[in-house]
Amino acid sequence: MLRFKLHKLTAIGTFIILVTACGEDNSQAQSQPQPAKTQIDVAQVIAKPVQAWFTYTTRLQAPQQVALKPRVSGVIESIEFTEGQKVNEGDLLFRLDPRPYAAQVSRLKAQVESAKAAFKQAESEAQRAQRLRKRDAISAEEAESRATAVAQAQAQLAALNAQLAAAQLDLDFTQIRAPINGTISRAEITKGNTVTANQSVLTSIVSNEKMYAYFDIDERTWNQHFSDASAEDQLPVVMQLLGNKKYSHQGNVDFIDNQINPSTGTLRVRATFPARAEILRAGAFARIRLASQEAAQQVLIPEKAIGTDLKNRFVLVLDEHNTLQYRAVSLGDKYGEFRAITSGLANNDIIAVNGPAKVGPGMPVAPRKTDLDASSVALTLKDQAEPALLTAKQ
């Protein structure tokens, strides 16, 4: 009996110790803190109309440019323009000393009058010879000689009239006028200097109503993106001048060459821009952007949100349980800090903004919501232009 009581007491004691130990373990487990979830920035993707484009460099050219040379030699008597001003076709620019040419005109005018008198006399004698011939008062040979003299006098008069016209042209050419509308440069040769016909460059004039920008598109790009285009389509382009941040000028493609250059594998294309108050100048360096297609809606995400593994580009997408999921994506063009996604994401997807830098697929996170803002990013050619500036300058 005593032994039974001892066993019973021992069992009860053991049970109490076990219960106490389990209670302590549960208490310690409950009091141990759970690991904190990683906080990350997440945002809903944005969908915007975007447009792919190509950039080319060029220098502007004026449609018309003239190196002005005199047509006759002489001494510059006066300069009739202000350097750098606009001139119109026909405006007087230089005067050469006209006196030598005026003297030549006067001399030839006198010779023409003399030839007219000789012609009139020969004509009168020929008529008289015809009357005398009818009465057999002169020989047929004499009558024919007088008729020939009329033809010679007439030819002499015509030759002198031609010489007089040429001399008058030379006299007129002593007044050098603008052959085109445009902006004139400085006078290269000043008053009192002698100039040589068709050799001395007096100044230059460039037209200023519009500017041309020629650029070359490689054959592969043309065939992939522009093969159906023609000059009649007037493809829109935008242009940036050196030193400017914006593509502030809008124009159109108005010329496409008729063959690809076999030496370079490129096709020459020309864009035309209105000059607008001399903002554009011939010879200026410029960048041209040409769009290959109309704007289309695409998903945009920050470039830093995209990760790379051995096979794919991927994005971490937040699910309804705040767990990150792996999503393979196909990339489109880049627009500033954003990248267009052509497949793999929907408009309502929420992504890890900073990508897989500190987190990975399958990881539960504490999301910190932010908004993506692409309002300052040029997504189409129209976004790159400055409509207010263009309106003011037109």
C-alpha positions as CSV (number, residue, x, y, z in Angstrom):
1,M,0.0,0.0,0.0
2,L,2.8,2.4,0.9
3,R,4.6,1.6,-2.4
4,F,1.4,2.3,-4.4
5,K,1.0,5.7,-2.7
6,L,4.6,6.6,-3.6
7,H,4.1,5.7,-7.3
8,K,1.0,7.8,-7.3
9,L,2.7,10.8,-5.8
10,T,5.6,10.5,-8.3
11,A,3.2,10.4,-11.3
12,I,1.3,13.4,-10.0
13,G,4.5,15.3,-9.6
14,T,5.8,14.4,-13.0
15,F,2.5,15.6,-14.6
16,I,2.7,18.9,-12.7
17,I,6.3,19.4,-14.0
18,L,5.3,18.6,-17.6
19,V,2.3,20.9,-17.5
20,T,4.4,23.7,-16.0
21,A,7.1,23.2,-18.7
22,C,4.6,23.3,-21.5
23,G,3.1,26.4,-20.1
24,E,6.5,28.1,-20.0
25,D,7.2,27.0,-23.6
26,N,3.9,28.4,-24.9
27,S,4.4,31.6,-23.0
28,Q,7.9,32.0,-24.6
29,A,6.5,31.2,-28.0
30,Q,3.8,33.8,-27.7
31,S,6.1,36.4,-26.3
32,Q,8.7,36.0,-29.1
33,P,8.2,38.8,-31.8
34,Q,7.3,37.8,-35.4
35,P,9.8,39.1,-38.2
36,A,8.6,42.4,-39.7
37,K,7.5,42.4,-43.4
38,T,9.7,44.4,-45.8
39,Q,8.2,47.7,-46.7
40,I,8.4,48.5,-50.4
41,D,7.0,51.2,-52.7
42,V,4.2,49.9,-55.0
43,A,2.2,51.7,-57.7
44,Q,-0.4,50.9,-60.2
45,V,0.9,50.9,-63.8
46,I,-0.2,53.7,-66.1
47,A,-1.5,53.4,-69.6
48,K,-0.8,56.2,-72.0
49,P,-0.8,56.8,-75.8
50,V,2.8,56.5,-76.9
51,Q,4.6,56.7,-80.3
52,A,7.9,55.3,-81.5
53,W,10.3,57.7,-83.3
54,F,13.7,57.9,-84.8
55,T,16.3,60.7,-84.3
56,Y,18.6,62.1,-87.0
57,T,21.1,64.9,-87.1
58,T,21.5,67.4,-89.9
59,R,22.2,71.0,-90.8
60,L,19.6,73.4,-92.1
61,Q,19.8,74.5,-95.7
62,A,18.0,77.4,-97.4
63,P,15.9,76.5,-100.5
64,Q,17.7,79.3,-102.4
65,Q,21.1,80.7,-101.8
66,V,23.0,83.1,-104.1
67,A,26.6,84.2,-104.2
68,L,26.1,87.6,-105.9
69,K,28.6,88.4,-108.7
70,P,28.6,91.3,-111.1
71,R,27.8,90.6,-114.8
72,V,30.1,93.4,-116.0
73,S,33.4,94.7,-114.7
74,G,33.8,98.1,-113.2
75,V,34.3,100.3,-110.1
76,I,31.8,100.1,-107.3
77,E,30.2,103.6,-107.1
78,S,27.8,103.0,-104.2
79,I,26.3,100.3,-101.9
80,E,22.5,100.6,-101.6
81,F,21.6,98.1,-98.8
82,T,22.0,97.7,-95.1
83,E,24.0,94.6,-94.2
84,G,22.0,91.8,-92.7
85,Q,18.6,93.2,-93.8
86,K,15.8,91.5,-95.7
87,V,15.7,92.3,-99.4
88,N,13.2,91.6,-102.1
89,E,13.8,90.4,-105.6
90,G,14.6,93.4,-107.8
91,D,15.9,95.7,-104.9
92,L,19.0,97.8,-105.9
93,L,22.1,96.6,-104.0
94,F,25.2,97.9,-105.8
95,R,25.9,100.6,-108.4
96,L,29.0,100.4,-110.7
97,D,30.4,103.4,-112.5
98,P,28.1,103.5,-115.6
99,R,30.0,106.1,-117.7
100,P,32.0,103.7,-119.9
101,Y,28.9,101.7,-120.7
102,A,26.8,104.8,-121.2
103,A,29.4,106.1,-123.7
104,Q,29.2,102.7,-125.6
105,V,25.5,103.0,-125.7
106,S,25.6,106.5,-127.1
107,R,28.2,105.5,-129.7
108,L,26.1,102.6,-130.9
109,K,22.9,104.7,-130.9
110,A,24.7,107.1,-133.3
111,Q,25.8,104.2,-135.5
112,V,22.2,102.9,-135.6
113,E,20.9,106.3,-136.7
114,S,23.6,106.4,-139.5
115,A,22.6,102.8,-140.5
116,K,19.0,103.8,-140.6
117,A,19.8,106.7,-143.0
118,A,21.9,104.5,-145.2
119,F,19.2,101.9,-145.3
120,K,16.6,104.5,-146.2
121,Q,18.8,105.8,-149.0
122,A,19.5,102.4,-150.4
123,E,15.8,101.6,-150.3
124,S,15.0,104.8,-152.2
125,E,17.7,104.1,-154.8
126,A,16.4,100.6,-155.3
127,Q,12.8,101.9,-155.9
128,R,14.1,104.5,-158.4
129,A,16.1,101.7,-160.2
130,Q,12.9,99.7,-160.5
131,R,11.2,102.6,-162.2
132,L,14.1,103.3,-164.5
133,R,14.3,99.6,-165.4
134,K,10.8,99.6,-166.6
135,R,11.8,102.3,-169.2
136,D,15.0,100.5,-169.9
137,A,16.9,103.5,-168.6
138,I,19.3,101.4,-166.6
139,S,20.6,97.9,-167.0
140,A,19.2,94.9,-165.2
141,E,22.6,94.4,-163.5
142,E,22.5,98.0,-162.0
143,A,18.9,97.5,-160.8
144,E,19.9,94.2,-159.1
145,S,23.0,95.8,-157.5
146,R,20.8,98.5,-155.9
147,A,18.4,95.9,-154.6
148,T,21.4,94.0,-153.0
149,A,22.5,97.3,-151.4
150,V,19.2,97.5,-149.6
151,A,19.6,94.0,-148.1
152,Q,23.1,94.9,-147.0
153,A,22.0,98.1,-145.4
154,Q,19.2,96.3,-143.6
155,A,21.5,93.6,-142.3
156,Q,24.0,96.3,-141.1
157,L,21.2,98.1,-139.2
158,A,20.1,94.8,-137.6
159,A,23.7,94.1,-136.4
160,L,24.0,97.5,-134.9
161,N,20.7,97.2,-133.2
162,A,21.9,93.9,-131.6
163,Q,25.1,95.6,-130.5
164,L,23.1,98.4,-129.0
165,A,20.9,96.0,-127.1
166,A,23.9,94.2,-125.7
167,A,25.5,97.6,-124.7
168,Q,22.2,98.6,-123.0
169,L,22.2,95.4,-121.1
170,D,25.8,96.0,-119.9
171,L,24.7,99.5,-118.8
172,D,21.7,98.1,-117.0
173,F,24.0,95.5,-115.3
174,T,25.9,98.4,-113.6
175,Q,22.9,98.4,-111.3
176,I,23.2,95.1,-109.4
177,R,19.8,94.0,-108.0
178,A,18.6,91.2,-105.7
179,P,17.8,88.1,-107.7
180,I,15.7,86.5,-104.9
181,N,13.9,87.4,-101.7
182,G,15.9,86.7,-98.6
183,T,18.4,88.0,-96.1
184,I,21.5,89.6,-97.3
185,S,25.0,89.2,-95.8
186,R,27.7,91.9,-95.5
187,A,29.4,93.6,-98.5
188,E,32.5,91.6,-99.4
189,I,33.8,94.3,-101.6
190,T,33.4,98.0,-100.7
191,K,32.9,101.3,-102.6
192,G,35.8,102.3,-104.9
193,N,37.1,98.8,-105.6
194,T,37.1,97.3,-109.1
195,V,35.2,94.1,-109.6
196,T,35.5,91.5,-112.4
197,A,32.5,90.2,-114.3
198,N,31.3,86.8,-113.1
199,Q,34.3,86.4,-110.7
200,S,34.1,88.8,-107.8
201,V,31.7,87.8,-105.0
202,L,30.0,91.0,-103.8
203,T,27.8,89.4,-101.1
204,S,25.4,86.5,-100.5
205,I,21.7,86.2,-100.1
206,V,19.7,83.3,-98.6
207,S,16.0,82.8,-98.8
208,N,14.3,83.0,-95.4
209,E,10.7,82.0,-95.9
210,K,11.4,78.3,-95.0
211,M,14.3,76.0,-94.3
212,Y,15.2,72.5,-95.5
213,A,16.6,69.7,-93.3
214,Y,18.0,66.8,-95.3
215,F,18.7,63.5,-93.5
216,D,19.4,59.9,-94.4
217,I,17.4,56.9,-93.2
218,D,19.1,53.5,-93.3
219,E,17.6,51.0,-95.6
220,R,16.6,48.5,-92.9
221,T,14.7,51.2,-90.9
222,W,13.0,52.5,-94.0
223,N,11.8,49.1,-95.1
224,Q,10.5,48.2,-91.6
225,H,8.8,51.4,-90.7
226,F,8.3,53.7,-93.7
227,S,8.0,51.6,-96.8
228,D,4.4,52.7,-97.4
229,A,5.2,56.4,-96.9
230,S,5.3,59.0,-99.7
231,A,6.1,62.7,-99.9
232,E,2.3,63.3,-100.3
233,D,1.7,61.9,-96.8
234,Q,3.5,64.9,-95.3
235,L,4.8,62.9,-92.4
236,P,5.1,65.2,-89.3
237,V,8.6,65.8,-87.8
238,V,9.9,67.9,-84.9
239,M,13.2,69.6,-84.7
240,Q,15.6,70.6,-81.8
241,L,18.3,73.3,-82.4
242,L,21.6,73.0,-80.7
243,G,21.5,74.5,-77.2
244,N,17.7,74.0,-76.8
245,K,16.1,71.3,-74.6
246,K,12.8,71.2,-76.4
247,Y,11.9,70.1,-79.9
248,S,10.4,73.5,-80.6
249,H,9.8,73.4,-84.3
250,Q,7.3,71.4,-86.3
251,G,7.6,70.5,-89.9
252,N,6.7,67.9,-92.5
253,V,8.5,65.6,-94.9
254,D,8.0,66.9,-98.4
255,F,10.6,65.0,-100.4
256,I,11.8,61.4,-100.5
257,D,14.6,60.5,-102.9
258,N,13.9,58.2,-105.8
259,Q,16.6,55.6,-105.0
260,I,18.7,54.2,-102.1
261,N,22.3,55.2,-102.1
262,P,24.1,51.9,-102.8
263,S,27.4,53.3,-101.2
264,T,25.8,54.1,-97.8
265,G,22.6,52.0,-97.8
266,T,20.6,55.1,-97.0
267,L,17.6,57.0,-98.4
268,R,17.8,60.8,-98.5
269,V,14.7,62.5,-97.0
270,R,13.9,66.2,-96.6
271,A,11.8,67.9,-94.0
272,T,10.6,71.5,-94.5
273,F,10.1,74.0,-91.7
274,P,8.7,77.6,-91.8
275,A,11.5,80.0,-90.9
276,R,9.3,82.1,-88.5
277,A,11.0,85.4,-87.8
278,E,14.6,84.3,-88.5
279,I,14.7,81.8,-85.7
280,L,15.9,79.2,-88.2
281,R,19.1,80.0,-90.0
282,A,20.9,78.2,-92.8
283,G,23.8,76.0,-91.6
284,A,22.4,75.5,-88.1
285,F,22.9,72.1,-86.5
286,A,19.6,70.3,-85.7
287,R,18.2,67.0,-84.5
288,I,15.1,65.7,-86.4
289,R,12.6,63.3,-84.9
290,L,10.4,61.3,-87.2
291,A,7.6,59.1,-86.0
292,S,7.0,55.7,-87.6
293,Q,3.4,55.2,-86.6
294,E,0.4,56.8,-85.0
295,A,0.2,57.0,-81.2
296,A,-1.2,53.8,-79.5
297,Q,-2.1,53.0,-75.9
298,Q,0.5,51.1,-74.0
299,V,1.3,50.2,-70.3
300,L,4.2,52.3,-68.9
301,I,6.3,51.4,-65.8
302,P,9.6,52.9,-64.4
303,E,12.7,51.4,-66.0
304,K,14.0,50.5,-62.5
305,A,11.0,48.3,-61.8
306,I,12.3,45.8,-64.4
307,G,14.4,42.8,-63.4
308,T,16.5,40.4,-65.5
309,D,17.0,36.7,-65.1
310,L,18.7,34.2,-67.4
311,K,15.7,34.0,-69.8
312,N,13.4,37.0,-69.3
313,R,12.8,40.5,-68.3
314,F,10.3,40.4,-65.4
315,V,8.4,42.6,-63.0
316,L,7.2,41.8,-59.4
317,V,3.5,42.2,-59.2
318,L,1.6,42.5,-55.9
319,D,-1.3,40.1,-55.5
320,E,-4.4,40.4,-53.2
321,H,-2.4,38.8,-50.3
322,N,0.3,41.4,-50.5
323,T,2.7,38.8,-51.9
324,L,5.0,39.5,-54.8
325,Q,4.6,37.4,-57.9
326,Y,6.9,36.9,-60.8
327,R,5.6,38.3,-64.2
328,A,7.6,38.0,-67.4
329,V,7.2,41.0,-69.7
330,S,8.1,42.1,-73.2
331,L,9.7,45.6,-73.5
332,G,8.8,48.4,-75.9
333,D,10.5,51.7,-76.4
334,K,12.0,53.8,-73.6
335,Y,10.5,57.2,-72.7
336,G,12.6,59.1,-70.2
337,E,12.6,57.1,-67.0
338,F,9.7,55.0,-68.2
339,R,9.6,51.9,-70.4
340,A,6.6,50.8,-72.5
341,I,5.5,47.2,-71.9
342,T,4.0,45.4,-74.9
343,S,2.9,42.3,-73.1
344,G,2.8,40.8,-69.6
345,L,1.0,43.5,-67.7
346,A,-2.6,44.7,-67.5
347,N,-3.8,48.2,-66.8
348,N,-4.8,47.5,-63.2
349,D,-1.7,45.6,-62.1
350,I,0.3,46.9,-59.1
351,I,4.0,46.5,-59.3
352,A,7.1,46.9,-57.0
353,V,8.3,50.3,-58.2
354,N,12.0,49.6,-57.4
355,G,12.0,46.1,-58.8
356,P,13.8,43.1,-57.3
357,A,16.5,45.1,-55.5
358,K,15.5,44.0,-52.0
359,V,12.7,41.6,-52.5
360,G,11.9,38.6,-54.6
361,P,9.0,36.5,-55.9
362,G,6.8,34.8,-53.3
363,M,7.8,37.3,-50.6
364,P,5.1,38.8,-48.4
365,V,5.6,42.6,-48.1
366,A,4.2,45.7,-46.5
367,P,3.2,47.8,-49.5
368,R,3.6,51.5,-49.4
369,K,1.5,53.0,-52.2
370,T,2.8,55.7,-54.5
371,D,1.6,57.2,-57.8
372,L,3.5,57.1,-61.1
373,D,3.7,60.4,-62.9
374,A,4.6,60.6,-66.6
375,S,3.2,64.1,-67.2
376,S,6.6,65.6,-67.8
377,V,7.8,62.9,-70.2
378,A,7.4,63.2,-74.0
379,L,5.5,60.2,-75.1
380,T,4.6,61.4,-78.7
381,L,6.0,63.8,-81.2
382,K,3.2,66.2,-80.3
383,D,4.3,66.2,-76.6
384,Q,7.8,67.3,-77.6
385,A,6.8,70.4,-79.5
386,E,5.9,73.7,-77.8
387,P,2.5,74.6,-79.3
388,A,2.3,78.0,-77.5
389,L,5.7,79.0,-78.9
390,L,4.8,77.8,-82.4
391,T,1.6,79.8,-82.4
392,A,3.3,82.9,-81.3
393,K,6.0,82.7,-83.9
394,Q,3.8,81.9,-86.9
